[in-house]
Amino acid sequence: MRGKRTVLIFVVVFWISGCFIPKTEQVILDRAHAHNDYEHERPLLDALDHGFGSVEADVHLIGGKLLVAHDKEDADPEKTLQALYLEPLRQRVRQNGGNVYQGNCTFTLVIDVKTEAEPTYAALSEILPEYKEILTVVEAGKLRRGAVQVIISGNRARESMAQERIRYVAYDGRLEDLESDEPTHFIPWISFSVEDVTEWDGQGAMPDAVREKLLWIVETAHRKGRKVRIWGIPDQEEIWQELWAAKVDVLNADDLAGLRRFLLKKQGADQSR
């Protein structure tokens, strides 16, 4: 009896701590991306609570540290990439038996480099091997999927990344990379600003020419095995609907709850057909 009671207490404590989430309790939204995630009240954790498949952290190299902030002047020495993202993700993966979400494969951490590409990437390259147990790794051109995929955006040290024999990151492609023959483990995503394709702001119907261009971009990227992400999108359901219909893979949002409601509704509708 005492043994059963001990197990029960352990389960209750684990549940309350938020570390144990049964698969039946949470829907994982692979297409949901937390834009500027660090600006939320609980960086990373709010996105995880909403079931998001990826988050974005802006990083500045300051005094040898990788600090997470939108603007350099707002950087806090305590808010390092390790403290806000890498360490919590490692703990989560350990607690969930090898995954960020129980039963899910790979979670994506987009690191948007705001300072100079080469020195920032050099600093990052010293840190990431410490977390190799949870990271997707490419060694001698062969991919080993981990619980967390790191994608470098912003100021990207492309040549340095491409030349590494062991690489813990991937490169965030742009429209000029759409028809690149680089392997998908190097360029898994094509990301671009909504302003690159349209001035449409979600009011009224999306112009046919814009829709056709967007469909072509998505089809071309998918043919190469890459995902598509668009940034600079207003948090409007009308716009999310157009992107969903065009099969855009990654939907950016600052409004986590709003995008979650939209995606749950869309996924529910698709599953009921």
The 8 nearest C-alpha neighbors of each residue, nearest first, counted from 0:
[[1, 3, 2, 4, 5, 6, 7, 8],
 [0, 2, 4, 3, 5, 6, 7, 8],
 [3, 1, 5, 4, 0, 6, 7, 8],
 [4, 2, 6, 0, 5, 1, 7, 8],
 [3, 5, 7, 1, 2, 6, 8, 0],
 [6, 4, 2, 8, 7, 3, 9, 1],
 [5, 7, 9, 3, 4, 8, 10, 2],
 [8, 6, 4, 10, 9, 5, 3, 11],
 [9, 7, 11, 5, 10, 6, 12, 4],
 [8, 10, 6, 12, 7, 11, 13, 5],
 [9, 11, 13, 7, 8, 12, 14, 6],
 [10, 12, 14, 8, 13, 9, 15, 7],
 [13, 11, 15, 9, 14, 10, 8, 16],
 [12, 14, 10, 16, 11, 15, 18, 19],
 [15, 13, 11, 19, 12, 16, 17, 10],
 [14, 16, 12, 17, 13, 11, 18, 19],
 [17, 15, 13, 18, 14, 12, 19, 11],
 [16, 18, 15, 14, 19, 13, 20, 12],
 [19, 17, 16, 13, 14, 20, 94, 91],
 [18, 20, 14, 17, 13, 21, 95, 16],
 [21, 19, 24, 22, 18, 25, 17, 14],
 [22, 20, 23, 24, 19, 101, 25, 100],
 [21, 23, 24, 25, 101, 20, 102, 26],
 [22, 24, 21, 25, 26, 20, 101, 102],
 [23, 25, 21, 22, 20, 26, 27, 19],
 [26, 24, 22, 23, 27, 50, 20, 21],
 [25, 27, 50, 28, 24, 22, 23, 263],
 [28, 26, 50, 29, 25, 51, 52, 100],
 [27, 29, 51, 50, 31, 30, 52, 26],
 [28, 30, 52, 31, 27, 51, 53, 249],
 [29, 31, 249, 28, 248, 250, 52, 32],
 [32, 30, 51, 250, 28, 52, 29, 249],
 [33, 31, 53, 251, 54, 250, 34, 51],
 [34, 32, 54, 36, 252, 253, 55, 251],
 [33, 35, 36, 252, 55, 253, 251, 32],
 [36, 34, 55, 37, 38, 56, 33, 57],
 [35, 37, 33, 34, 38, 55, 42, 39],
 [38, 36, 42, 39, 35, 56, 43, 68],
 [39, 37, 36, 35, 40, 42, 68, 41],
 [40, 38, 42, 41, 37, 36, 45, 35],
 [39, 41, 42, 38, 45, 37, 44, 36],
 [42, 40, 39, 45, 44, 43, 37, 38],
 [43, 41, 37, 39, 44, 36, 40, 45],
 [42, 44, 46, 45, 47, 41, 36, 84],
 [43, 45, 47, 46, 41, 42, 48, 49],
 [46, 44, 48, 41, 47, 43, 42, 49],
 [47, 45, 49, 43, 51, 44, 48, 50],
 [48, 46, 50, 44, 49, 45, 51, 43],
 [47, 49, 45, 46, 50, 44, 51, 25],
 [50, 48, 46, 47, 51, 45, 259, 255],
 [49, 51, 27, 47, 28, 48, 26, 46],
 [52, 50, 31, 28, 46, 49, 53, 47],
 [51, 53, 29, 106, 31, 28, 32, 30],
 [54, 52, 107, 32, 51, 108, 106, 33],
 [53, 55, 33, 108, 32, 36, 109, 34],
 [54, 56, 109, 34, 35, 36, 110, 108],
 [55, 57, 110, 111, 35, 37, 36, 58],
 [58, 56, 111, 67, 68, 69, 112, 110],
 [57, 59, 67, 112, 66, 113, 65, 111],
 [60, 58, 66, 114, 113, 65, 61, 67],
 [59, 61, 65, 64, 119, 63, 114, 66],
 [62, 60, 64, 63, 59, 65, 66, 71],
 [63, 61, 64, 60, 65, 76, 66, 59],
 [62, 64, 61, 60, 65, 122, 119, 66],
 [65, 63, 61, 62, 60, 66, 79, 76],
 [64, 66, 60, 59, 79, 80, 58, 61],
 [67, 65, 79, 59, 58, 78, 80, 64],
 [66, 68, 58, 57, 79, 78, 80, 56],
 [69, 67, 74, 70, 57, 73, 58, 66],
 [68, 70, 57, 71, 67, 73, 35, 58],
 [71, 69, 73, 72, 68, 74, 59, 113],
 [70, 72, 74, 73, 59, 68, 69, 113],
 [71, 73, 70, 74, 68, 75, 69, 59],
 [74, 72, 71, 70, 68, 75, 69, 67],
 [73, 75, 68, 71, 72, 66, 67, 76],
 [74, 76, 78, 77, 73, 66, 67, 68],
 [77, 75, 78, 74, 66, 79, 64, 61],
 [78, 76, 75, 79, 82, 66, 74, 83],
 [79, 77, 75, 76, 66, 67, 83, 82],
 [78, 80, 66, 82, 81, 65, 67, 77],
 [81, 79, 83, 82, 84, 65, 66, 67],
 [80, 82, 85, 79, 86, 84, 83, 87],
 [81, 83, 79, 80, 86, 84, 78, 85],
 [82, 84, 80, 81, 79, 78, 85, 42],
 [85, 83, 87, 81, 80, 86, 82, 88],
 [84, 86, 81, 88, 87, 89, 80, 82],
 [85, 87, 89, 88, 81, 82, 84, 90],
 [88, 86, 90, 89, 84, 85, 91, 83],
 [89, 87, 91, 85, 86, 90, 84, 92],
 [90, 88, 86, 92, 91, 87, 85, 93],
 [91, 89, 87, 93, 88, 92, 94, 86],
 [90, 92, 88, 94, 89, 93, 99, 95],
 [93, 91, 98, 99, 97, 95, 89, 94],
 [94, 92, 90, 91, 96, 95, 97, 89],
 [93, 95, 91, 92, 96, 90, 18, 97],
 [96, 94, 92, 93, 98, 97, 101, 91],
 [97, 95, 93, 94, 98, 92, 101, 99],
 [96, 98, 92, 95, 93, 146, 99, 133],
 [99, 97, 92, 146, 100, 95, 101, 96],
 [98, 100, 92, 91, 146, 106, 95, 101],
 [101, 99, 103, 98, 102, 95, 27, 92],
 [102, 100, 103, 95, 98, 22, 99, 21],
 [101, 103, 100, 104, 22, 98, 99, 95],
 [104, 102, 100, 101, 98, 105, 99, 27],
 [103, 105, 146, 98, 102, 106, 145, 100],
 [104, 106, 146, 147, 103, 148, 145, 107],
 [105, 107, 147, 52, 53, 148, 146, 99],
 [108, 106, 53, 148, 147, 149, 109, 52],
 [107, 109, 149, 54, 53, 55, 148, 110],
 [108, 110, 55, 150, 149, 151, 54, 111],
 [111, 109, 151, 56, 152, 55, 57, 112],
 [110, 112, 152, 57, 153, 56, 58, 151],
 [113, 111, 153, 58, 154, 114, 57, 110],
 [112, 114, 59, 58, 154, 111, 153, 57],
 [115, 113, 59, 112, 60, 116, 119, 154],
 [114, 116, 117, 119, 118, 154, 113, 112],
 [115, 117, 154, 156, 155, 119, 118, 120],
 [116, 118, 120, 156, 119, 115, 121, 159],
 [119, 117, 121, 120, 116, 115, 122, 60],
 [120, 118, 122, 121, 116, 117, 60, 115],
 [119, 121, 123, 117, 122, 118, 124, 116],
 [120, 122, 118, 124, 119, 123, 117, 125],
 [123, 121, 119, 120, 125, 124, 118, 126],
 [122, 124, 120, 126, 125, 121, 127, 119],
 [125, 123, 121, 122, 126, 127, 120, 128],
 [124, 126, 122, 123, 127, 121, 128, 129],
 [127, 125, 123, 124, 128, 129, 122, 130],
 [126, 128, 129, 130, 124, 125, 123, 131],
 [129, 127, 131, 130, 126, 125, 124, 167],
 [128, 130, 127, 131, 126, 132, 125, 133],
 [131, 129, 128, 127, 132, 133, 134, 89],
 [132, 130, 128, 134, 133, 129, 127, 136],
 [131, 133, 130, 134, 145, 129, 89, 128],
 [134, 132, 146, 145, 131, 147, 130, 89],
 [135, 133, 145, 147, 131, 148, 132, 146],
 [134, 136, 145, 144, 148, 143, 147, 167],
 [137, 135, 167, 143, 166, 142, 134, 138],
 [136, 138, 142, 166, 141, 165, 140, 143],
 [137, 139, 165, 141, 140, 164, 136, 166],
 [138, 140, 164, 141, 165, 137, 163, 142],
 [141, 139, 138, 137, 142, 164, 165, 184],
 [142, 140, 138, 137, 139, 143, 136, 184],
 [141, 143, 137, 136, 144, 140, 138, 184],
 [144, 142, 136, 135, 137, 145, 141, 138],
 [145, 143, 135, 142, 136, 146, 134, 105],
 [144, 146, 135, 134, 133, 147, 143, 105],
 [145, 147, 105, 98, 133, 134, 106, 104],
 [148, 146, 106, 134, 105, 145, 107, 133],
 [147, 149, 107, 135, 134, 106, 108, 105],
 [150, 148, 108, 168, 109, 107, 169, 147],
 [151, 149, 169, 109, 168, 170, 171, 110],
 [152, 150, 110, 170, 171, 109, 111, 169],
 [153, 151, 111, 171, 110, 155, 112, 154],
 [152, 154, 111, 112, 155, 113, 151, 110],
 [155, 153, 116, 112, 113, 152, 115, 156],
 [154, 156, 116, 157, 153, 152, 151, 112],
 [157, 155, 116, 117, 159, 158, 160, 120],
 [156, 158, 160, 155, 159, 161, 170, 162],
 [159, 157, 161, 160, 156, 162, 155, 163],
 [160, 158, 162, 161, 157, 156, 163, 117],
 [159, 161, 157, 158, 162, 163, 156, 166],
 [162, 160, 158, 159, 163, 157, 185, 166],
 [161, 163, 159, 160, 158, 164, 157, 166],
 [164, 162, 165, 160, 161, 166, 159, 138],
 [163, 165, 139, 138, 166, 162, 140, 137],
 [166, 164, 138, 163, 137, 139, 167, 136],
 [165, 167, 137, 168, 163, 136, 164, 138],
 [166, 168, 136, 135, 137, 134, 127, 165],
 [169, 167, 149, 150, 166, 151, 170, 148],
 [168, 170, 150, 185, 186, 151, 149, 184],
 [169, 171, 186, 151, 185, 150, 172, 152],
 [170, 172, 152, 188, 151, 150, 186, 189],
 [173, 171, 189, 176, 188, 186, 190, 170],
 [172, 174, 189, 190, 176, 175, 191, 171],
 [175, 173, 177, 176, 189, 191, 172, 190],
 [174, 176, 173, 177, 178, 172, 179, 189],
 [177, 175, 179, 174, 173, 178, 172, 189],
 [178, 176, 174, 175, 179, 220, 219, 189],
 [179, 177, 176, 180, 219, 223, 220, 175],
 [178, 180, 176, 181, 177, 175, 223, 182],
 [179, 181, 182, 178, 223, 176, 183, 177],
 [180, 182, 179, 183, 185, 186, 184, 176],
 [183, 181, 184, 185, 180, 186, 187, 179],
 [182, 184, 187, 186, 185, 225, 224, 181],
 [183, 185, 182, 187, 186, 169, 142, 137],
 [184, 186, 169, 183, 182, 170, 187, 181],
 [187, 185, 183, 170, 188, 172, 184, 171],
 [186, 188, 183, 225, 184, 185, 226, 169],
 [189, 187, 226, 225, 171, 186, 227, 172],
 [188, 190, 172, 227, 173, 226, 228, 171],
 [191, 189, 228, 173, 229, 227, 172, 188],
 [190, 192, 229, 173, 230, 193, 174, 228],
 [191, 193, 230, 194, 195, 229, 231, 190],
 [192, 194, 195, 196, 231, 229, 230, 197],
 [195, 193, 192, 197, 196, 198, 231, 191],
 [196, 194, 193, 192, 197, 191, 198, 174],
 [195, 197, 194, 193, 209, 198, 212, 213],
 [198, 196, 194, 199, 195, 193, 209, 200],
 [197, 199, 194, 200, 196, 193, 195, 209],
 [198, 200, 197, 201, 205, 202, 206, 194],
 [201, 199, 202, 198, 233, 238, 232, 197],
 [200, 202, 238, 199, 237, 203, 235, 205],
 [203, 201, 200, 204, 199, 237, 205, 238],
 [204, 202, 201, 205, 200, 199, 237, 206],
 [203, 205, 206, 202, 201, 207, 237, 199],
 [204, 206, 207, 210, 203, 199, 209, 201],
 [207, 205, 209, 208, 204, 210, 199, 211],
 [206, 208, 210, 209, 211, 205, 204, 212],
 [209, 207, 211, 210, 206, 212, 205, 213],
 [208, 210, 212, 206, 211, 207, 213, 197],
 [211, 209, 207, 213, 212, 208, 214, 206],
 [210, 212, 214, 208, 209, 213, 207, 215],
 [213, 211, 209, 215, 214, 210, 208, 216],
 [212, 214, 210, 216, 215, 211, 209, 217],
 [213, 215, 211, 217, 212, 216, 245, 218],
 [214, 216, 212, 218, 213, 217, 219, 211],
 [217, 215, 213, 219, 214, 218, 220, 212],
 [216, 218, 214, 220, 219, 215, 221, 213],
 [217, 219, 215, 221, 220, 216, 214, 222],
 [220, 218, 222, 216, 217, 221, 215, 223],
 [219, 221, 225, 217, 223, 222, 218, 177],
 [222, 220, 224, 218, 223, 225, 219, 217],
 [221, 223, 219, 220, 224, 218, 225, 217],
 [222, 224, 220, 221, 225, 219, 178, 183],
 [223, 225, 221, 222, 220, 183, 226, 187],
 [226, 224, 187, 220, 188, 221, 223, 183],
 [225, 227, 188, 248, 189, 187, 220, 221],
 [228, 226, 189, 248, 247, 188, 190, 249],
 [227, 229, 190, 249, 189, 248, 250, 247],
 [230, 228, 191, 192, 190, 193, 227, 251],
 [229, 231, 192, 232, 193, 191, 251, 228],
 [230, 232, 192, 193, 233, 229, 194, 251],
 [231, 233, 230, 193, 234, 251, 229, 252],
 [234, 232, 235, 231, 200, 238, 252, 201],
 [233, 235, 252, 232, 254, 236, 253, 238],
 [236, 234, 237, 238, 233, 239, 201, 232],
 [235, 237, 239, 238, 240, 234, 261, 258],
 [238, 236, 240, 235, 239, 201, 241, 202],
 [239, 237, 241, 240, 236, 201, 235, 242],
 [238, 240, 236, 242, 241, 237, 243, 235],
 [239, 241, 243, 237, 238, 242, 236, 244],
 [242, 240, 244, 238, 243, 239, 245, 237],
 [241, 243, 245, 239, 247, 244, 240, 246],
 [242, 244, 240, 246, 245, 241, 247, 239],
 [243, 245, 241, 246, 242, 240, 247, 239],
 [244, 246, 242, 243, 247, 214, 241, 213],
 [247, 245, 243, 244, 248, 242, 217, 214],
 [248, 246, 242, 227, 245, 243, 249, 217],
 [247, 249, 227, 226, 30, 246, 228, 250],
 [250, 248, 30, 228, 247, 31, 227, 32],
 [249, 251, 31, 32, 30, 228, 252, 248],
 [252, 250, 32, 34, 33, 230, 249, 31],
 [251, 253, 254, 34, 33, 234, 255, 32],
 [252, 254, 34, 255, 33, 234, 35, 251],
 [255, 253, 257, 252, 256, 258, 234, 33],
 [256, 254, 258, 257, 253, 259, 252, 33],
 [255, 257, 259, 258, 254, 260, 49, 261],
 [258, 256, 260, 254, 259, 255, 261, 234],
 [259, 257, 261, 255, 260, 256, 262, 254],
 [258, 260, 256, 262, 257, 261, 263, 255],
 [261, 259, 257, 263, 258, 262, 264, 256],
 [262, 260, 258, 264, 259, 263, 265, 257],
 [263, 261, 265, 259, 264, 260, 266, 258],
 [264, 262, 266, 260, 265, 261, 267, 259],
 [263, 265, 267, 261, 262, 266, 260, 268],
 [266, 264, 262, 268, 267, 263, 269, 261],
 [267, 265, 269, 263, 268, 264, 262, 270],
 [266, 268, 264, 270, 265, 269, 263, 271],
 [267, 269, 265, 271, 266, 270, 264, 272],
 [270, 268, 266, 267, 271, 272, 265, 264],
 [269, 271, 267, 268, 272, 266, 265, 264],
 [272, 270, 268, 269, 267, 266, 265, 264],
 [271, 270, 269, 268, 267, 266, 265, 264]]
